C-alpha cells in the first residue's frame, strides 16, 4: 500500500519522508501541483480516510485504510428498535408492548426503506456508501430517523439525480403502504378527554384514507408511522443544499439551483409567520444554513436526460402532496 500510494502522490508532489504505523501512512511532501494533488486525494477518499495537515512548516498527508464498522450500524438499529417500541407502546392503553412492536416495525420500515433507496442506487453507480445508521431518540416518534454516509466525489449529475430521487420515492411507497395498513387497524387512544395531538393531514394521506374507507377520528400508531413518512419525505424534498430535494434540483438545473437554495428559506420563514407554526420557522433557519454551503460539483457536470427530468418533476409533485401547513395541533379534550 505504502509504495503504491507514494508513486501516485509523487505525480503531484515531492515526497521526502514516510512514516508507517499500523494501517496509517504519513507522507511528508512538498506540493508541486496543488490542484492535481487535491483531485487525487478526493478520488481516493472512497477507500481511505484522508487527513491533510500543515504543521511546523511541513505539509503532511495522512492516509488510513477505511474500514466499515458494521457493529455500530447494528447497535444503533437495536437501540432505535427499542426506543420506537417503547414510545409506540405508550400510545396504547396500559402500555401495550405488542402494539409498540407493530409501530416500531412500521416506522423503521418507512425510514429504512427510504435510506435503502439511496444505498441501492449509490452502489449501482459505484459510489462508496455505508449501511443506514438509525438514530434512537426519546421523542414522540422514538427516533430522529436514519442516515447513510457517502464517501468520495459524485460521478455525474445522472448519479446525483438517481441517488437523490431514489430515497424519497422509496420512502413514499413505504409510507403509502404503511398508511393504508394502519388505517385498516382499529385503535382507541390512551388518554380520552385530555390534551390530544391533532395531525394536519396532507392530500396524499387523505386520498389513502378514502381508498381505505377510513371514517374514524383516531388513527392507529401504524398509520401515524405512515404519516411521519410523508412528513419526512416532504422535508427531505425541500430543494436546498444537501437535502434530497437539493440534490435532485442540482442535477436537474445545474448551478442555477444555488439561486433557488437562497429563496427557499425565506419562503419557509414566511410560511411559519403566516401559519404561526414554529416548525416552518425552525426549518427556515435550518435551510438557511444549508443554502450557505455550496453544493459539491459532480465530476461530470453534464445535463440529465428528459426521462430523469420527468421523474424529477413527478417526485417534487409527490413531495407537495405530502405537505400540510399545520402538521401538529394540540387541543383540549
TORBA-489509 format. One record per residue: x negated, y, z of N, C-alpha, C in turn. Coordinates in steps of 0.02 Angstrom, whole numbers, padded with zeros to 5 digits, always signed. Layout:
BEGIN
XYZXYZXYZ...
This chain:
BEGIN
-00042-00060+00000+00000+00000+00000-00043+00063+00000-00094+00064+00042-00136+00123+00050-00171+00141-00015-00201+00092-00048-00239+00106-00109-00193+00129-00166-00135+00097-00172-00087+00117-00224-00063+00188-00214-00044+00205-00152-00021+00272-00137-00077+00324-00148-00137+00305-00130-00193+00352-00140-00202+00369-00213-00200+00317-00256-00208+00330-00328-00154+00376-00354-00092+00367-00330-00037+00409-00352-00046+00481-00328-00064+00489-00265-00073+00557-00237-00131+00593-00270-00184+00556-00290-00242+00588-00320-00227+00616-00390-00168+00602-00416-00147+00634-00479-00132+00708-00468-00116+00725-00405-00095+00794-00389-00137+00827-00335-00182+00790-00304-00222+00819-00250-00287+00780-00241-00335+00814-00210-00398+00780-00192-00391+00751-00122-00400+00685-00116-00394+00651-00052-00465+00643-00023-00476+00674+00035-00543+00670+00064-00546+00629+00129-00488+00607+00154-00489+00564+00214-00423+00528+00219-00426+00465+00242-00366+00424+00250-00367+00390+00318-00310+00393+00353-00302+00358+00417-00244+00309+00410-00254+00249+00436-00201+00198+00434-00188+00172+00504-00124+00172+00524-00104+00148+00590-00039+00109+00583-00045+00041+00585+00015+00000+00576+00042+00009+00506+00107+00028+00501+00138+00039+00435+00139+00113+00417+00098+00154+00451+00094+00225+00437+00025+00243+00408+00025+00282+00354-00037+00304+00323-00038+00380+00318-00093+00411+00339-00101+00484+00335-00155+00500+00283-00137+00544+00237-00184+00566+00186-00201+00640+00199-00265+00654+00205-00288+00723+00212-00309+00746+00142-00276+00798+00118-00283+00815+00047-00295+00890+00037-00319+00905-00023-00323+00974-00048-00280+00975-00112-00219+01002-00108-00173+01001-00166-00202+01037-00227-00190+01007-00285-00209+01037-00348-00146+01059-00386-00098+01014-00389-00034+01028-00423+00021+01023-00371+00040+01080-00341+00090+01080-00288+00157+01054-00312+00179+01076-00371+00244+01056-00397+00246+00981-00412+00193+00956-00442+00190+00885-00456+00189+00843-00393+00152+00867-00342+00148+00831-00279+00216+00831-00244+00251+00888-00246+00317+00893-00215+00366+00844-00248+00365+00842-00315+00410+00797-00351+00394+00724-00335+00330+00708-00332+00309+00639-00316+00333+00618-00247+00326+00662-00198+00347+00646-00130+00423+00640-00126+00459+00680-00164+00532+00674-00165+00554+00607-00194+00518+00585-00246+00536+00522-00278+00522+00461-00234+00468+00462-00195+00453+00404-00153+00490+00406-00087+00528+00460-00075+00566+00465-00012+00621+00413-00007+00635+00378-00063+00684+00324-00059+00656+00264-00022+00591+00256-00023+00559+00197+00008+00515+00214+00068+00498+00278+00076+00453+00297+00130+00482+00356+00169+00468+00357+00234+00480+00416+00274+00422+00464+00262+00436+00522+00234+00383+00568+00213+00379+00626+00262+00320+00641+00285+00309+00697+00331+00248+00736+00307+00257+00800+00293+00202+00842+00269+00187+00895+00322+00124+00901+00341+00104+00948+00393+00043+00988+00370+00038+01049+00396-00021+01090+00384-00045+01112+00453-00098+01078+00478-00121+01092+00545-00197+01098+00547-00219+01147+00585-00291+01160+00592-00326+01167+00525-00290+01198+00479-00319+01211+00413-00320+01151+00367-00288+01096+00386-00288+01036+00345-00217+01019+00322-00212+00997+00260-00148+00977+00230-00142+00902+00238-00092+00879+00276-00086+00808+00293-00019+00780+00268-00023+00725+00231+00037+00690+00208+00041+00624+00247+00097+00615+00283+00106+00554+00322+00162+00513+00291+00147+00451+00274+00196+00407+00242+00206+00345+00285+00268+00327+00296+00285+00267+00334+00338+00229+00296+00325+00165+00286+00373+00123+00250+00440+00124+00286+00492+00143+00249+00558+00149+00280+00589+00080+00292+00615+00070+00352+00648+00008+00370+00717+00023+00399+00767-00009+00369+00835+00000+00394+00843-00037+00461+00873-00004+00509+00886-00035+00574+00960-00054+00577+00975-00112+00550+01044-00134+00545+01077-00140+00614+01037-00153+00665+01065-00162+00732+01099-00098+00756+01075-00040+00732+01106+00023+00751+01176+00027+00721+01182+00008+00656+01248+00007+00624+01296-00039+00661+01270-00098+00680+01312-00147+00714+01333-00123+00784+01286-00093+00821+01302-00067+00888+01354-00013+00885+01347+00033+00836+01396+00087+00829+01464+00060+00806+01462+00009+00764+01525-00022+00742+01563-00051+00802+01528-00087+00845+01559-00118+00904+01584-00064+00952+01543-00012+00963+01563+00042+01008+01624+00079+00982+01626+00091+00917+01683+00126+00887+01746+00082+00888+01737+00018+00878+01795-00028+00882+01824-00026+00953+01779-00023+01003+01802-00020+01073+01838+00046+01087+01809+00102+01065+01838+00167+01080+01905+00177+01045+01911+00154+00982+01975+00161+00947+02028+00114+00976+02007+00055+00999+02054+00009+01031+02082+00038+01095+02038+00067+01136+02060+00096+01199+02107+00155+01187+02088+00199+01141+02132+00257+01127+02197+00234+01095+02195+00183+01053+02256+00158+01023+02301+00125+01074+02272+00088+01121+02312+00055+01173+02349+00106+01215+02319+00165+01225+02351+00217+01264+02410+00249+01230+02419+00237+01165+02477+00264+01129+02540+00223+01141+02531+00164+01171+02587+00119+01183+02609+00122+01256+02669+00097+01268+02694+00093+01337+02655+00039+01375+02634+00055+01436+02598+00009+01480+02531-00014+01451+02499+00030+01416+02431+00018+01390+02427-00050+01354+02454-00052+01295+02459-00114+01256+02394-00127+01218+02354-00175+01242+02289-00189+01212+02297-00218+01142+02347-00261+01132+02359-00289+01065+02377-00234+01016+02420-00189+01039+02437-00132+00997+02376-00089+00981+02333-00081+01031+02271-00043+01021+02227-00075+00968+02225-00141+00968+02185-00176+00917+02212-00165+00847+02279-00164+00840+02308-00152+00773+02290-00083+00749+02292-00033+00794+02273+00035+00775+02199+00038+00756+02157+00005+00797+02085+00005+00785+02068-00024+00716+02097-00081+00700+02085-00112+00635+02106-00065+00579+02164-00032+00588+02190+00012+00535+02145+00073+00524+02125+00107+00578+02086+00168+00571+02016+00153+00545+01987+00097+00568+01920+00079+00545+01921+00055+00473+01976+00024+00452+01983+00003+00382+01985+00065+00338+02024+00115+00358+02030+00176+00318+01963+00212+00312+01931+00224+00369+01868+00261+00369+01812+00221+00337+01810+00156+00352+01758+00114+00324+01765+00105+00249+01827+00100+00224+01838+00092+00153+01815+00154+00115+01825+00213+00144+01800+00275+00114+01725+00272+00105+01689+00255+00159+01616+00253+00156+01590+00198+00110+01625+00142+00108+01604+00088+00064+01610+00107-00009+01658+00151-00025+01662+00177-00093+01598+00212-00113+01574+00256-00068+01510+00291-00080+01454+00240-00087+01452+00191-00042+01397+00143-00039+01393+00102-00104+01451+00077-00127+01452+00035-00187+01427+00072-00248+01450+00134-00257+01431+00171-00318+01360+00198-00313+01338+00214-00253+01268+00234-00245+01222+00177-00264+01238+00117-00243+01198+00058-00261+01201+00045-00336+01258+00056-00366+01264+00045-00439+01217+00091-00477+01205+00150-00450+01160+00198-00482+01088+00190-00459+01075+00139-00419+01007+00127-00397+00983+00174-00342+01030+00207-00309+01013+00253-00255+01005+00215-00190+00957+00236-00150+00945+00206-00085+00995+00236-00035+01035+00193-00006+01085+00218+00041+01095+00168+00097+01114+00192+00155+01122+00149+00214+01192+00120+00216+01201+00071+00259+01268+00048+00276+01303+00101+00318+01369+00099+00325+01404+00151+00363+01383+00153+00437+01377+00214+00462+01368+00224+00534+01434+00250+00562+01469+00209+00601+01530+00232+00634+01511+00272+00696+01553+00321+00712+01537+00366+00768+01593+00360+00821+01579+00328+00877+01630+00323+00930+01638+00389+00966+01700+00405+00986+01711+00468+01022+01779+00463+01057+01782+00481+01121+01845+00475+01159+01894+00532+01144+01915+00536+01081+01964+00586+01060+02031+00553+01048+02080+00590+01025+02145+00562+01008+02138+00505+00958+02093+00513+00911+02083+00463+00858+02038+00407+00882+01992+00422+00928+01946+00372+00954+01880+00368+00917+01870+00411+00868+01809+00411+00829+01801+00478+00793+01739+00494+00775+01726+00553+00734+01715+00533+00661+01735+00471+00645+01730+00449+00576+01669+00405+00564+01646+00404+00503+01588+00364+00484+01549+00401+00430+01484+00389+00427+01442+00420+00377+01392+00369+00350+01366+00383+00291+01310+00344+00265+01256+00393+00245+01195+00370+00243+01138+00412+00227+01109+00394+00159+01100+00446+00117+01067+00436+00052+00995+00459+00058+00951+00423+00025+00880+00440+00026+00856+00453-00045+00816+00506-00052+00789+00521-00118+00832+00567-00158+00809+00583-00218+00845+00630-00262+00903+00597-00298+00950+00639-00321+01008+00615-00357+00989+00606-00430+00999+00547-00460+00976+00535-00528+01005+00581-00581+01071+00595-00577+01104+00635-00629+01170+00663-00603+01200+00707-00642+01266+00733-00624+01318+00678-00627+01310+00629-00673+01356+00573-00676+01353+00533-00611+01292+00521-00587+01284+00484-00525+01313+00523-00467+01301+00588-00466+01328+00632-00413+01403+00629-00413+01433+00631-00472+01506+00628-00478+01533+00561-00452+01505+00507-00477+01530+00440-00460+01526+00427-00385+01469+00446-00355+01461+00435-00283+01507+00481-00244+01514+00543-00266+01556+00591-00230+01630+00575-00234+01653+00553-00292+01725+00543-00301+01748+00475-00275+01703+00427-00271+01723+00359-00252+01749+00355-00180+01716+00390-00134+01738+00388-00064+01810+00412-00055+01827+00472-00079+01897+00495-00072+01948+00450-00106+01931+00423-00165+01979+00380-00200+01989+00315-00162+01935+00286-00137+01941+00225-00096+01981+00242-00032+01967+00300-00003+02000+00320+00059+02074+00332+00049+02093+00362-00007+02164+00374-00021+02201+00308-00029+02170+00262-00066+02201+00196-00075+02213+00162-00007+02162+00162+00036+02168+00131+00102+02221+00166+00144+02223+00233+00140+02272+00272+00179+02343+00257+00158+02354+00252+00092+02421+00236+00067+02443+00167+00092+02399+00119+00087+02415+00050+00108+02431+00048+00183+02388+00078+00224+02398+00077+00296+02460+00116+00317+02472+00173+00284+02532+00213+00300+02596+00173+00286+02598+00140+00229+02658+00102+00210+02670+00046+00261+02617+00009+00278+02624-00045+00327+02647-00018+00394+02615+00038+00416+02631+00067+00481+02702+00093+00486+02728+00120+00431+02797+00146+00432+02849+00091+00432+02828+00030+00418+02872-00028+00422+02873-00058+00492+02830-00033+00536+02824-00061+00604+02863-00018+00653+02898-00050+00700+02937-00013+00750+02891+00012+00805+02910+00071+00833+02868+00100+00886+02910+00145+00931+02897+00141+00996+02926+00187+01044+02869+00221+01081+02873+00287+01091+02818+00324+01122+02808+00305+01195+02749+00319+01220+02732+00304+01290+02769+00350+01338+02770+00415+01321+02799+00464+01367+02858+00499+01333+02918+00479+01351+02977+00511+01323+02995+00572+01366+03016+00625+01332+03039+00684+01368+02984+00731+01389+02921+00714+01379+02866+00758+01397+02837+00788+01334+02779+00821+01340+02747+00853+01283+02734+00801+01228+02751+00818+01167+02745+00772+01111+02703+00804+01056+02659+00765+01027+02618+00789+00972+02656+00778+00907+02674+00833+00875+02708+00829+00811+02657+00835+00755+02664+00792+00704+02618+00793+00648+02651+00827+00588+02614+00873+00558+02636+00901+00495+02621+00849+00441+02670+00829+00403+02659+00776+00354+02647+00805+00284+02594+00782+00251+02580+00804+00183+02627+00772+00133+02632+00798+00072+02677+00771+00021+02666+00697+00008+02604+00674+00007+02591+00603-00006+02620+00559+00049+02614+00581+00111+02642+00543+00167+02718+00540+00162+02749+00597+00145+02822+00599+00138+02846+00552+00083+02808+00550+00028+02826+00506-00028+02824+00432-00006+02772+00414+00030+02766+00345+00054+02822+00328+00104+02840+00377+00145+02894+00367+00193+02959+00350+00157+02972+00385+00101+03032+00371+00062+03029+00301+00032+02971+00283+00005+02963+00217-00025+02970+00162+00027+02949+00177+00089+02953+00127+00142+03022+00126+00175+03065+00173+00156+03131+00177+00187+03129+00199+00259+03079+00239+00277+03071+00262+00346+03116+00322+00359+03157+00318+00411+03200+00374+00430+03199+00386+00505+03146+00364+00537+03140+00373+00609+03109+00440+00629+03094+00446+00693+03066+00508+00720+02994+00496+00744+02981+00438+00773+02915+00421+00797+02882+00371+00749+02817+00381+00735+02782+00335+00691+02736+00289+00731+02726+00230+00707+02682+00182+00738+02609+00207+00732+02566+00192+00781+02496+00212+00777+02461+00189+00713+02482+00134+00684+02453+00113+00620+02469+00164+00565+02530+00189+00565+02548+00242+00517+02508+00306+00532+02496+00318+00597+02455+00375+00616+02385+00369+00587+02358+00308+00586+02292+00296+00556+02293+00314+00483+02348+00298+00448+02354+00318+00378+02357+00393+00370+02394+00426+00416+02397+00500+00414+02328+00530+00425+02290+00502+00472+02222+00526+00484+02180+00518+00420+02187+00462+00386+02150+00450+00325+02165+00503+00272+02228+00523+00266+02246+00575+00218+02217+00643+00239+02221+00658+00303+02194+00721+00328+02119+00725+00316+02084+00670+00331+02011+00667+00321+01994+00672+00247+02035+00642+00205+02023+00645+00133+02027+00717+00109+02078+00754+00132+02084+00824+00112+02023+00864+00135+02002+00854+00197+01944+00890+00223+01882+00874+00182+01872+00810+00166+01814+00791+00127+01814+00819+00057+01873+00831+00030+01878+00856-00039+01878+00933-00043+01868+00966+00013+01859+01039+00010+01796+01051-00031+01801+01090-00086+01744+01096-00132+01690+01144-00107+01651+01121-00060+01597+01161-00032+01537+01116-00018+01478+01137-00039+01414+01109-00019+01411+01033-00018+01393+01006+00042+01379+00935+00049+01442+00893+00063+01501+00923+00063+01562+00884+00068+01574+00848+00001+01614+00795+00002+01627+00758-00059+01653+00803-00115+01698+00849-00096+01725+00895-00146+01671+00940-00176+01622+00958-00135+01566+00998-00160+01525+00959-00210+01513+00895-00196+01476+00853-00243+01513+00847-00309+01578+00833-00305+01618+00823-00365+01620+00886-00407+01632+00943-00375+01635+01007-00412+01567+01023-00443+01513+01011-00406+01445+01025-00433+01433+00983-00495+01456+00920-00493+01447+00876-00551+01490+00900-00610+01548+00928-00596+01594+00948-00649+01574+01014-00683+01554+01064-00644+01542+01130-00673+01471+01155-00663+01427+01113-00637+01358+01133-00630+01346+01185-00576+01297+01229-00587+01278+01278-00537+01331+01332-00525+01380+01336-00570+01435+01384-00558+01475+01366-00496+01468+01304-00473+01503+01282-00413+01482+01324-00353+01422+01352-00353+01398+01392-00298+01444+01452-00285+01474+01479-00339+01520+01536-00333+01583+01514-00295+01609+01455-00313+01669+01428-00279+01653+01415-00206+01593+01389-00192+01574+01374-00123+01581+01435-00078+01566+01494-00104+01568+01555-00064+01639+01581-00054+01684+01563-00099+01753+01587-00095+01795+01545-00047+01783+01479-00046+01824+01433-00007+01828+01451+00067+01771+01467+00101+01776+01484+00172+01823+01542+00186+01823+01591+00142+01867+01649+00150+01940+01628+00146+01955+01582+00099+02023+01557+00091+02045+01520+00153+02001+01478+00181+02018+01439+00240+02029+01484+00301+01987+01534+00309+01996+01580+00366+02062+01618+00359+02077+01640+00297+02141+01674+00285+02200+01627+00300+02193+01564+00280+02245+01515+00294+02255+01506+00368+02200+01504+00405+02204+01498+00478+02240+01556+00510+02228+01616+00484+02260+01676+00511+02335+01675+00496+02352+01658+00433+02422+01658+00412+02463+01605+00449+02434+01546+00458+02470+01490+00490+02459+01489+00566+02417+01534+00590+02400+01535+00662+02372+01467+00684+02329+01439+00641+02301+01373+00653+02226+01378+00666+02205+01356+00725+02134+01358+00741+02094+01308+00700+02128+01256+00675+02093+01206+00634+02063+01237+00572+02103+01278+00536+02078+01307+00474+02028+01363+00488+02035+01397+00543+01984+01446+00562+01918+01411+00575+01922+01355+00611+01862+01315+00626+01829+01292+00561+01869+01263+00516+01841+01238+00454+01818+01294+00408+01848+01352+00414+01824+01409+00376+01753+01426+00394+01738+01427+00459+01670+01443+00481+01622+01385+00468+01646+01323+00473+01604+01266+00458+01583+01267+00384+01631+01277+00340+01615+01278+00268+01574+01339+00249+01579+01391+00288+01536+01450+00275+01463+01431+00284+01450+01389+00334+01382+01365+00345+01361+01320+00287+01405+01274+00265+01389+01231+00208+01375+01272+00145+01414+01326+00135+01407+01366+00075+01340+01403+00072+01308+01412+00130+01244+01446+00133+01186+01402+00110+01199+01335+00107+01147+01288+00087+01156+01272+00012+01105+01286-00028+01110+01273-00099+01113+01198-00112+01157+01177-00156+01166+01106-00171+01104+01079-00207+01078+01021-00186+01020+00991-00220+01034+00980-00295+00984+00994-00335+00992+00987-00407+00977+00915-00429+01022+00884-00468+01009+00817-00492+00948+00816-00538+00916+00758-00543+00857+00752-00586+00874+00764-00659+00932+00737-00681+00957+00750-00748+01020+00792-00740+01014+00856-00754+01070+00903-00740+01109+00917-00804+01137+00864-00833+01175+00871-00895+01249+00860-00881+01293+00892-00921+01366+00887-00909+01391+00815-00909+01445+00803-00871+01477+00738-00870+01526+00732-00928+01551+00672-00940+01597+00660-00996+01668+00679-00978+01711+00680-01029+01780+00702-01019+01820+00656-00973+01805+00591-00976+01840+00544-00932+01827+00561-00859+01766+00578-00843+01750+00596-00774+01783+00663-00755+01786+00710-00802+01822+00772-00788+01895+00757-00769+01926+00713-00807+01996+00695-00794+02004+00663-00726+01958+00617-00709+01960+00585-00644+01949+00636-00588+01904+00684-00601+01891+00736-00551+01953+00779-00538+01987+00799-00591+02048+00839-00583+02101+00799-00546+02109+00735-00563+02157+00692-00529+02140+00686-00455+02076+00678-00440+02054+00671-00371+02070+00732-00330+02056+00791-00357+02072+00853-00321+02147+00861-00312+02186+00839-00362+02260+00842-00356+02284+00795-00300+02255+00736-00296+02272+00689-00242+02252+00718-00175+02195+00753-00174+02174+00786-00112+02224+00838-00089+02250+00877-00136+02300+00928-00119+02364+00895-00094+02380+00835-00118+02440+00800-00095+02432+00776-00023+02370+00778+00003+02357+00759+00072+02354+00820+00119+02369+00879+00092+02364+00941+00131+02429+00958+00167+02423+00979+00228+02480+01007+00265+02455+01069+00302+02490+01126+00298+02465+01188+00328+02461+01186+00404+02504+01147+00437+02503+01142+00510+02498+01068+00530+02438+01041+00533+02430+00970+00547+02456+00948+00615+02444+00989+00667+02463+00971+00735+02505+01025+00767+02561+01004+00797+02603+01049+00836+02625+01014+00899+02610+01043+00957+02630+01013+01021+02696+01045+01042+02746+01003+01055+02812+01027+01076+02830+00997+01144+02874+01029+01178+02900+01004+01242+02963+00962+01230+02965+00904+01263+03023+00860+01256+03082+00886+01293
